[in-house]
Amino acid sequence: MGLIEIEGMDFFAYHGCFKEERVIGTRFTVDAWLSTDTSLPESSDELKHTVNYQAVYALIRQEMEQHSHLLEHVARRIIDAIYRDFTTVTHVRIKVSKLNPALAHGGKIKQVSVTLEQ
């Protein structure tokens, strides 16, 4: 069993509960950890035998383009899409972080994150 880690994917998206967040957008990062059997690609050295991280990135980019109010919803959609498109993946952990989130009563937070596993 192997773990494919795709970290620091950077996106500009329109997720949030405040109307302004859904209009002006902000930066997000996504980290993904995918468990899969890597025994065949370890010996074959063939991309077709593993989970292609570029294809995973493209799938996550598609999910980030769909507007959501909550990071939990975004992370769940990403997990569901990974299981739908990558049948060899046996476990997924996704971390979605909103950078510089808006606060209703002022103040500053560097980032807020949600991590889901299944």
C-alpha atoms as a printed R data frame, in Angstrom:
    type eleno elety resid chain resno       x      y       z
1   ATOM     1    CA   MET     A     1   0.000  0.000   0.000
2   ATOM     2    CA   GLY     A     2   1.234  3.472  -0.801
3   ATOM     3    CA   LEU     A     3   0.309  7.042   0.044
4   ATOM     4    CA   ILE     A     4   0.222  9.677  -2.692
5   ATOM     5    CA   GLU     A     5   0.437 13.169  -1.196
6   ATOM     6    CA   ILE     A     6  -0.508 16.222  -3.251
7   ATOM     7    CA   GLU     A     7   0.130 19.292  -1.139
8   ATOM     8    CA   GLY     A     8  -0.239 23.032  -1.546
9   ATOM     9    CA   MET     A     9  -2.655 23.169  -4.468
10  ATOM    10    CA   ASP     A    10  -3.512 26.856  -4.775
11  ATOM    11    CA   PHE     A    11  -6.889 28.120  -6.043
12  ATOM    12    CA   PHE     A    12  -8.842 31.346  -6.263
13  ATOM    13    CA   ALA     A    13 -12.496 30.521  -5.552
14  ATOM    14    CA   TYR     A    14 -15.811 31.879  -4.317
15  ATOM    15    CA   HIS     A    15 -16.731 29.833  -1.237
16  ATOM    16    CA   GLY     A    16 -18.170 31.374   1.911
17  ATOM    17    CA   CYS     A    17 -21.245 32.258   3.919
18  ATOM    18    CA   PHE     A    18 -20.900 36.005   3.357
19  ATOM    19    CA   LYS     A    19 -22.269 37.382   0.089
20  ATOM    20    CA   GLU     A    20 -19.058 39.369  -0.400
21  ATOM    21    CA   GLU     A    21 -16.970 36.172  -0.298
22  ATOM    22    CA   ARG     A    22 -19.086 34.694  -3.086
23  ATOM    23    CA   VAL     A    23 -18.695 37.880  -5.156
24  ATOM    24    CA   ILE     A    24 -15.044 38.920  -4.716
25  ATOM    25    CA   GLY     A    25 -13.563 35.473  -3.890
26  ATOM    26    CA   THR     A    26 -10.376 34.631  -2.046
27  ATOM    27    CA   ARG     A    27  -7.433 32.213  -2.092
28  ATOM    28    CA   PHE     A    28  -7.670 28.603  -0.954
29  ATOM    29    CA   THR     A    29  -5.213 25.756  -0.648
30  ATOM    30    CA   VAL     A    30  -6.037 22.074  -0.859
31  ATOM    31    CA   ASP     A    31  -3.948 19.134   0.324
32  ATOM    32    CA   ALA     A    32  -4.837 15.557  -0.614
33  ATOM    33    CA   TRP     A    33  -3.603 12.231   0.726
34  ATOM    34    CA   LEU     A    34  -4.644  9.182  -1.294
35  ATOM    35    CA   SER     A    35  -4.036  5.579  -0.215
36  ATOM    36    CA   THR     A    36  -3.712  3.106  -3.055
37  ATOM    37    CA   ASP     A    37  -1.958 -0.130  -3.931
38  ATOM    38    CA   THR     A    38   1.368  0.929  -5.456
39  ATOM    39    CA   SER     A    39   2.883 -2.531  -5.927
40  ATOM    40    CA   LEU     A    40   2.311 -2.624  -9.715
41  ATOM    41    CA   PRO     A    41   3.687  0.869 -10.522
42  ATOM    42    CA   GLU     A    42   6.625  0.215  -8.174
43  ATOM    43    CA   SER     A    43   7.784 -2.523 -10.528
44  ATOM    44    CA   SER     A    44   6.337 -1.393 -13.892
45  ATOM    45    CA   ASP     A    45   7.379  2.282 -13.749
46  ATOM    46    CA   GLU     A    46   4.253  3.026 -15.831
47  ATOM    47    CA   LEU     A    47   2.018  6.043 -15.173
48  ATOM    48    CA   LYS     A    48  -1.048  4.092 -16.315
49  ATOM    49    CA   HIS     A    49  -0.633  1.794 -13.280
50  ATOM    50    CA   THR     A    50  -0.902  4.510 -10.641
51  ATOM    51    CA   VAL     A    51  -3.050  7.462  -9.620
52  ATOM    52    CA   ASN     A    52  -1.983 10.348 -11.863
53  ATOM    53    CA   TYR     A    53  -1.599 13.412  -9.629
54  ATOM    54    CA   GLN     A    54  -2.208 15.739 -12.591
55  ATOM    55    CA   ALA     A    55  -5.619 14.136 -13.144
56  ATOM    56    CA   VAL     A    56  -6.368 14.450  -9.416
57  ATOM    57    CA   TYR     A    57  -5.422 18.135  -9.542
58  ATOM    58    CA   ALA     A    58  -7.736 18.705 -12.527
59  ATOM    59    CA   LEU     A    59 -10.609 17.020 -10.687
60  ATOM    60    CA   ILE     A    60 -10.020 19.107  -7.542
61  ATOM    61    CA   ARG     A    61  -9.829 22.274  -9.660
62  ATOM    62    CA   GLN     A    62 -13.269 21.434 -11.114
63  ATOM    63    CA   GLU     A    63 -14.721 21.000  -7.618
64  ATOM    64    CA   MET     A    64 -13.152 24.261  -6.417
65  ATOM    65    CA   GLU     A    65 -14.860 26.101  -9.299
66  ATOM    66    CA   GLN     A    66 -18.294 25.144  -7.922
67  ATOM    67    CA   HIS     A    67 -19.470 27.649  -5.309
68  ATOM    68    CA   SER     A    68 -20.219 26.419  -1.771
69  ATOM    69    CA   HIS     A    69 -21.000 28.104   1.512
70  ATOM    70    CA   LEU     A    70 -18.964 25.710   3.676
71  ATOM    71    CA   LEU     A    71 -15.489 24.197   3.431
72  ATOM    72    CA   GLU     A    72 -16.986 20.940   4.702
73  ATOM    73    CA   HIS     A    73 -19.174 20.797   1.591
74  ATOM    74    CA   VAL     A    74 -16.223 21.472  -0.705
75  ATOM    75    CA   ALA     A    75 -14.116 18.761   0.952
76  ATOM    76    CA   ARG     A    76 -16.971 16.218   0.772
77  ATOM    77    CA   ARG     A    77 -17.501 16.894  -2.945
78  ATOM    78    CA   ILE     A    78 -13.769 16.413  -3.578
79  ATOM    79    CA   ILE     A    79 -13.720 13.101  -1.701
80  ATOM    80    CA   ASP     A    80 -16.793 11.831  -3.549
81  ATOM    81    CA   ALA     A    81 -15.303 12.826  -6.925
82  ATOM    82    CA   ILE     A    82 -11.982 11.108  -6.163
83  ATOM    83    CA   TYR     A    83 -13.713  7.853  -5.258
84  ATOM    84    CA   ARG     A    84 -15.892  8.154  -8.375
85  ATOM    85    CA   ASP     A    85 -12.971  8.709 -10.785
86  ATOM    86    CA   PHE     A    86 -10.108  6.772  -9.148
87  ATOM    87    CA   THR     A    87 -11.344  3.302  -8.281
88  ATOM    88    CA   THR     A    88  -7.981  2.084  -6.965
89  ATOM    89    CA   VAL     A    89  -7.991  4.671  -4.156
90  ATOM    90    CA   THR     A    90  -8.888  3.023  -0.836
91  ATOM    91    CA   HIS     A    91  -8.697  5.970   1.576
92  ATOM    92    CA   VAL     A    92  -8.807  9.752   1.105
93  ATOM    93    CA   ARG     A    93  -7.917 12.641   3.373
94  ATOM    94    CA   ILE     A    94  -8.618 16.171   2.105
95  ATOM    95    CA   LYS     A    95  -7.692 19.449   3.765
96  ATOM    96    CA   VAL     A    96  -9.279 22.631   2.390
97  ATOM    97    CA   SER     A    97  -7.927 25.928   3.746
98  ATOM    98    CA   LYS     A    98  -9.333 29.406   3.204
99  ATOM    99    CA   LEU     A    99  -6.583 32.030   3.391
100 ATOM   100    CA   ASN     A   100  -7.349 35.364   5.085
101 ATOM   101    CA   PRO     A   101 -11.027 34.568   5.768
102 ATOM   102    CA   ALA     A   102 -13.487 37.392   6.290
103 ATOM   103    CA   LEU     A   103 -14.649 37.971   9.872
104 ATOM   104    CA   ALA     A   104 -18.048 39.475  10.668
105 ATOM   105    CA   HIS     A   105 -16.734 41.627  13.531
106 ATOM   106    CA   GLY     A   106 -13.293 42.517  12.223
107 ATOM   107    CA   GLY     A   107  -9.983 40.992  13.168
108 ATOM   108    CA   LYS     A   108  -7.578 38.854  11.220
109 ATOM   109    CA   ILE     A   109  -7.059 35.120  10.799
110 ATOM   110    CA   LYS     A   110  -4.259 33.726   8.628
111 ATOM   111    CA   GLN     A   111  -6.335 30.734   7.521
112 ATOM   112    CA   VAL     A   112  -9.101 28.384   8.517
113 ATOM   113    CA   SER     A   113  -9.097 24.734   7.462
114 ATOM   114    CA   VAL     A   114 -11.361 21.716   7.354
115 ATOM   115    CA   THR     A   115  -9.986 18.174   7.036
116 ATOM   116    CA   LEU     A   116 -12.207 15.225   6.115
117 ATOM   117    CA   GLU     A   117 -11.266 11.558   5.771
118 ATOM   118    CA   GLN     A   118 -13.016  8.567   4.357
